[in-house]
Amino acid sequence: MYFSKKAAEAVQEEQTDIWQCSTEGCPCWMRANFAFEETPDCPICQSSMIKDTRMLPTLSNISGKR
């Protein structure tokens, strides 16, 4: 007998606003709608962060904050 796994559903992605660390070697980034501040500092190296966009899986932030 032959059993195969079901094909995994494709993950829906969308263009998402993010904050990205301005320091060249720092890999830190976060989704803009999950940030605690309007203009956050990098939690790893404390540098300023710049706004950018990425194609990311769709998530929803259901907190009442934003």
Secondary structure by P-SEA (a helix, b strand, c coil): ccccccccccccccbbbbbbbccccccbbbbccccccccccccccccbbbbbcccccccccccccc
